Amino acid sequence: MSSGQDAVHRWLPFGALSPSKHILDDTSEERDVGLIVLNQPLHSQRRELERLWPRSSVRIFVDGAINRVTDCFGDDADRYTPDIVCGDFDSADKSLLDVYRSKVL
């Protein structure tokens, strides 16, 4: 790359789902996944979330997802602090929102 060019990072989020990527493979060291957790029940996806969490370069909770993570993981929910919490927060538990405000910049 010549000194006049800007570095470009190419992010292909659907590539993580490719069978050749093996993003859920426990031996994978790649961190090219952005994880967005929505306000949907998580119990059936708990294992996938546990495995994707350490492989994600950015983690985002949208609105009531803070409730869902707490419901799903209980006392272990502290292990899952996102990089970003966003939304209009109409469905987010106010006391949980205060907890995440103190954790997330």
CNS distance restraints for C-alpha pairs under 8 A (distance, minus, plus):
assign (resid   1 and name CA) (resid   5 and name CA) 6.69 0.50 0.50
assign (resid  11 and name CA) (resid  32 and name CA) 7.08 0.50 0.50
assign (resid  12 and name CA) (resid  16 and name CA) 7.62 0.50 0.50
assign (resid  13 and name CA) (resid  17 and name CA) 7.92 0.50 0.50
assign (resid  13 and name CA) (resid  32 and name CA) 7.54 0.50 0.50
assign (resid  13 and name CA) (resid  33 and name CA) 6.24 0.50 0.50
assign (resid  13 and name CA) (resid  34 and name CA) 7.23 0.50 0.50
assign (resid  14 and name CA) (resid  18 and name CA) 7.09 0.50 0.50
assign (resid  15 and name CA) (resid  21 and name CA) 6.95 0.50 0.50
assign (resid  16 and name CA) (resid  21 and name CA) 5.73 0.50 0.50
assign (resid  16 and name CA) (resid  22 and name CA) 7.34 0.50 0.50
assign (resid  16 and name CA) (resid  23 and name CA) 5.79 0.50 0.50
assign (resid  16 and name CA) (resid  32 and name CA) 7.59 0.50 0.50
assign (resid  16 and name CA) (resid  33 and name CA) 6.65 0.50 0.50
assign (resid  17 and name CA) (resid  21 and name CA) 6.89 0.50 0.50
assign (resid  17 and name CA) (resid  22 and name CA) 7.58 0.50 0.50
assign (resid  17 and name CA) (resid  23 and name CA) 7.10 0.50 0.50
assign (resid  18 and name CA) (resid  22 and name CA) 7.13 0.50 0.50
assign (resid  22 and name CA) (resid  28 and name CA) 6.99 0.50 0.50
assign (resid  23 and name CA) (resid  28 and name CA) 6.23 0.50 0.50
assign (resid  23 and name CA) (resid  30 and name CA) 7.39 0.50 0.50
assign (resid  23 and name CA) (resid  52 and name CA) 7.51 0.50 0.50
assign (resid  23 and name CA) (resid  55 and name CA) 7.60 0.50 0.50
assign (resid  24 and name CA) (resid  28 and name CA) 7.33 0.50 0.50
assign (resid  24 and name CA) (resid  48 and name CA) 7.50 0.50 0.50
assign (resid  24 and name CA) (resid  51 and name CA) 6.22 0.50 0.50
assign (resid  24 and name CA) (resid  52 and name CA) 6.60 0.50 0.50
assign (resid  26 and name CA) (resid  51 and name CA) 7.61 0.50 0.50
assign (resid  28 and name CA) (resid  55 and name CA) 7.96 0.50 0.50
assign (resid  29 and name CA) (resid  55 and name CA) 7.09 0.50 0.50
assign (resid  30 and name CA) (resid  55 and name CA) 6.39 0.50 0.50
assign (resid  31 and name CA) (resid  54 and name CA) 7.96 0.50 0.50
assign (resid  31 and name CA) (resid  55 and name CA) 4.72 0.50 0.50
assign (resid  31 and name CA) (resid  56 and name CA) 5.18 0.50 0.50
assign (resid  31 and name CA) (resid  57 and name CA) 5.29 0.50 0.50
assign (resid  32 and name CA) (resid  55 and name CA) 7.45 0.50 0.50
assign (resid  32 and name CA) (resid  56 and name CA) 6.44 0.50 0.50
assign (resid  32 and name CA) (resid  57 and name CA) 6.05 0.50 0.50
assign (resid  33 and name CA) (resid  55 and name CA) 6.73 0.50 0.50
assign (resid  33 and name CA) (resid  56 and name CA) 4.70 0.50 0.50
assign (resid  33 and name CA) (resid  57 and name CA) 5.87 0.50 0.50
assign (resid  33 and name CA) (resid  58 and name CA) 7.22 0.50 0.50
assign (resid  34 and name CA) (resid  56 and name CA) 5.43 0.50 0.50
assign (resid  34 and name CA) (resid  57 and name CA) 5.87 0.50 0.50
assign (resid  34 and name CA) (resid  58 and name CA) 4.94 0.50 0.50
assign (resid  34 and name CA) (resid  59 and name CA) 6.07 0.50 0.50
assign (resid  34 and name CA) (resid  60 and name CA) 7.91 0.50 0.50
assign (resid  35 and name CA) (resid  52 and name CA) 7.60 0.50 0.50
assign (resid  35 and name CA) (resid  53 and name CA) 7.42 0.50 0.50
assign (resid  35 and name CA) (resid  56 and name CA) 6.07 0.50 0.50
assign (resid  35 and name CA) (resid  57 and name CA) 7.95 0.50 0.50
assign (resid  35 and name CA) (resid  58 and name CA) 6.24 0.50 0.50
assign (resid  35 and name CA) (resid  59 and name CA) 4.78 0.50 0.50
assign (resid  35 and name CA) (resid  60 and name CA) 6.14 0.50 0.50
assign (resid  36 and name CA) (resid  59 and name CA) 6.01 0.50 0.50
assign (resid  36 and name CA) (resid  60 and name CA) 4.71 0.50 0.50
assign (resid  36 and name CA) (resid  61 and name CA) 5.92 0.50 0.50
assign (resid  36 and name CA) (resid  62 and name CA) 7.22 0.50 0.50
assign (resid  37 and name CA) (resid  59 and name CA) 7.82 0.50 0.50
assign (resid  37 and name CA) (resid  60 and name CA) 6.14 0.50 0.50
assign (resid  37 and name CA) (resid  61 and name CA) 4.86 0.50 0.50
assign (resid  37 and name CA) (resid  62 and name CA) 6.18 0.50 0.50
assign (resid  37 and name CA) (resid  65 and name CA) 5.96 0.50 0.50
assign (resid  38 and name CA) (resid  61 and name CA) 6.30 0.50 0.50
assign (resid  38 and name CA) (resid  62 and name CA) 5.20 0.50 0.50
assign (resid  38 and name CA) (resid  63 and name CA) 7.29 0.50 0.50
assign (resid  38 and name CA) (resid  64 and name CA) 7.14 0.50 0.50
assign (resid  38 and name CA) (resid  65 and name CA) 5.07 0.50 0.50
assign (resid  39 and name CA) (resid  62 and name CA) 6.67 0.50 0.50
assign (resid  39 and name CA) (resid  63 and name CA) 6.63 0.50 0.50
assign (resid  39 and name CA) (resid  64 and name CA) 4.76 0.50 0.50
assign (resid  39 and name CA) (resid  65 and name CA) 4.23 0.50 0.50
assign (resid  39 and name CA) (resid  66 and name CA) 7.81 0.50 0.50
assign (resid  39 and name CA) (resid  67 and name CA) 7.73 0.50 0.50
assign (resid  39 and name CA) (resid  68 and name CA) 6.41 0.50 0.50
assign (resid  40 and name CA) (resid  65 and name CA) 6.94 0.50 0.50
assign (resid  40 and name CA) (resid  68 and name CA) 6.77 0.50 0.50
assign (resid  41 and name CA) (resid  68 and name CA) 6.14 0.50 0.50
assign (resid  41 and name CA) (resid  72 and name CA) 7.99 0.50 0.50
assign (resid  42 and name CA) (resid  46 and name CA) 5.77 0.50 0.50
assign (resid  42 and name CA) (resid  68 and name CA) 6.41 0.50 0.50
assign (resid  42 and name CA) (resid  69 and name CA) 7.11 0.50 0.50
assign (resid  42 and name CA) (resid  72 and name CA) 6.13 0.50 0.50
assign (resid  43 and name CA) (resid  72 and name CA) 5.60 0.50 0.50
assign (resid  45 and name CA) (resid  49 and name CA) 6.17 0.50 0.50
assign (resid  46 and name CA) (resid  50 and name CA) 6.15 0.50 0.50
assign (resid  46 and name CA) (resid  72 and name CA) 7.22 0.50 0.50
assign (resid  47 and name CA) (resid  51 and name CA) 6.28 0.50 0.50
assign (resid  48 and name CA) (resid  52 and name CA) 5.97 0.50 0.50
assign (resid  49 and name CA) (resid  53 and name CA) 5.82 0.50 0.50
assign (resid  50 and name CA) (resid  54 and name CA) 7.66 0.50 0.50
assign (resid  51 and name CA) (resid  55 and name CA) 7.28 0.50 0.50
assign (resid  52 and name CA) (resid  56 and name CA) 6.14 0.50 0.50
assign (resid  53 and name CA) (resid  59 and name CA) 7.60 0.50 0.50
assign (resid  53 and name CA) (resid  80 and name CA) 7.76 0.50 0.50
assign (resid  58 and name CA) (resid  82 and name CA) 7.75 0.50 0.50
assign (resid  58 and name CA) (resid  83 and name CA) 6.26 0.50 0.50
assign (resid  59 and name CA) (resid  82 and name CA) 4.93 0.50 0.50
assign (resid  59 and name CA) (resid  83 and name CA) 5.28 0.50 0.50
assign (resid  59 and name CA) (resid  84 and name CA) 6.58 0.50 0.50
assign (resid  60 and name CA) (resid  82 and name CA) 5.46 0.50 0.50
assign (resid  60 and name CA) (resid  83 and name CA) 5.96 0.50 0.50
assign (resid  60 and name CA) (resid  84 and name CA) 4.78 0.50 0.50
assign (resid  60 and name CA) (resid  85 and name CA) 5.76 0.50 0.50
assign (resid  60 and name CA) (resid  86 and name CA) 7.53 0.50 0.50
assign (resid  61 and name CA) (resid  65 and name CA) 5.45 0.50 0.50
assign (resid  61 and name CA) (resid  66 and name CA) 6.48 0.50 0.50
assign (resid  61 and name CA) (resid  82 and name CA) 6.36 0.50 0.50
assign (resid  61 and name CA) (resid  84 and name CA) 6.36 0.50 0.50
assign (resid  61 and name CA) (resid  85 and name CA) 4.78 0.50 0.50
assign (resid  61 and name CA) (resid  86 and name CA) 6.48 0.50 0.50
assign (resid  62 and name CA) (resid  66 and name CA) 7.61 0.50 0.50
assign (resid  62 and name CA) (resid  85 and name CA) 5.80 0.50 0.50
assign (resid  62 and name CA) (resid  86 and name CA) 5.04 0.50 0.50
assign (resid  62 and name CA) (resid  87 and name CA) 5.51 0.50 0.50
assign (resid  63 and name CA) (resid  85 and name CA) 6.88 0.50 0.50
assign (resid  63 and name CA) (resid  86 and name CA) 5.79 0.50 0.50
assign (resid  63 and name CA) (resid  87 and name CA) 4.66 0.50 0.50
assign (resid  63 and name CA) (resid  88 and name CA) 6.46 0.50 0.50
assign (resid  63 and name CA) (resid  89 and name CA) 4.81 0.50 0.50
assign (resid  63 and name CA) (resid  90 and name CA) 7.27 0.50 0.50
assign (resid  63 and name CA) (resid  91 and name CA) 6.35 0.50 0.50
assign (resid  63 and name CA) (resid  92 and name CA) 5.54 0.50 0.50
assign (resid  64 and name CA) (resid  68 and name CA) 6.65 0.50 0.50
assign (resid  64 and name CA) (resid  89 and name CA) 6.72 0.50 0.50
assign (resid  64 and name CA) (resid  90 and name CA) 7.74 0.50 0.50
assign (resid  64 and name CA) (resid  91 and name CA) 4.92 0.50 0.50
assign (resid  64 and name CA) (resid  92 and name CA) 4.18 0.50 0.50
assign (resid  64 and name CA) (resid  93 and name CA) 7.21 0.50 0.50
assign (resid  65 and name CA) (resid  69 and name CA) 6.10 0.50 0.50
assign (resid  65 and name CA) (resid  92 and name CA) 7.38 0.50 0.50
assign (resid  66 and name CA) (resid  70 and name CA) 6.31 0.50 0.50
assign (resid  66 and name CA) (resid  92 and name CA) 6.58 0.50 0.50
assign (resid  66 and name CA) (resid  93 and name CA) 7.74 0.50 0.50
assign (resid  66 and name CA) (resid  96 and name CA) 6.94 0.50 0.50
assign (resid  66 and name CA) (resid  97 and name CA) 7.45 0.50 0.50
assign (resid  67 and name CA) (resid  71 and name CA) 6.08 0.50 0.50
assign (resid  67 and name CA) (resid  92 and name CA) 6.25 0.50 0.50
assign (resid  67 and name CA) (resid  93 and name CA) 6.34 0.50 0.50
assign (resid  67 and name CA) (resid  96 and name CA) 7.24 0.50 0.50
assign (resid  68 and name CA) (resid  72 and name CA) 6.00 0.50 0.50
assign (resid  69 and name CA) (resid  73 and name CA) 5.90 0.50 0.50
assign (resid  69 and name CA) (resid  74 and name CA) 7.74 0.50 0.50
assign (resid  69 and name CA) (resid  77 and name CA) 6.22 0.50 0.50
assign (resid  69 and name CA) (resid  80 and name CA) 7.73 0.50 0.50
assign (resid  70 and name CA) (resid  74 and name CA) 5.08 0.50 0.50
assign (resid  70 and name CA) (resid  75 and name CA) 7.63 0.50 0.50
assign (resid  70 and name CA) (resid  77 and name CA) 5.26 0.50 0.50
assign (resid  72 and name CA) (resid  77 and name CA) 7.79 0.50 0.50
assign (resid  73 and name CA) (resid  77 and name CA) 4.89 0.50 0.50
assign (resid  76 and name CA) (resid  80 and name CA) 7.78 0.50 0.50
assign (resid  77 and name CA) (resid  81 and name CA) 7.73 0.50 0.50
assign (resid  81 and name CA) (resid 100 and name CA) 7.66 0.50 0.50
assign (resid  81 and name CA) (resid 103 and name CA) 7.34 0.50 0.50
assign (resid  81 and name CA) (resid 104 and name CA) 7.55 0.50 0.50
assign (resid  82 and name CA) (resid 104 and name CA) 7.08 0.50 0.50
assign (resid  83 and name CA) (resid 104 and name CA) 6.29 0.50 0.50
assign (resid  83 and name CA) (resid 105 and name CA) 7.74 0.50 0.50
assign (resid  84 and name CA) (resid 104 and name CA) 6.57 0.50 0.50
assign (resid  84 and name CA) (resid 105 and name CA) 7.58 0.50 0.50
assign (resid  85 and name CA) (resid 100 and name CA) 7.90 0.50 0.50
assign (resid  85 and name CA) (resid 104 and name CA) 7.47 0.50 0.50
assign (resid  92 and name CA) (resid  96 and name CA) 7.33 0.50 0.50
assign (resid  92 and name CA) (resid  97 and name CA) 6.50 0.50 0.50
assign (resid  93 and name CA) (resid  97 and name CA) 6.08 0.50 0.50
assign (resid  94 and name CA) (resid  98 and name CA) 6.31 0.50 0.50
assign (resid  95 and name CA) (resid  99 and name CA) 6.49 0.50 0.50
assign (resid  96 and name CA) (resid 100 and name CA) 6.25 0.50 0.50
assign (resid  97 and name CA) (resid 101 and name CA) 6.04 0.50 0.50
assign (resid  98 and name CA) (resid 102 and name CA) 6.51 0.50 0.50
assign (resid  99 and name CA) (resid 103 and name CA) 6.69 0.50 0.50
assign (resid 100 and name CA) (resid 104 and name CA) 5.82 0.50 0.50
assign (resid 101 and name CA) (resid 105 and name CA) 7.15 0.50 0.50
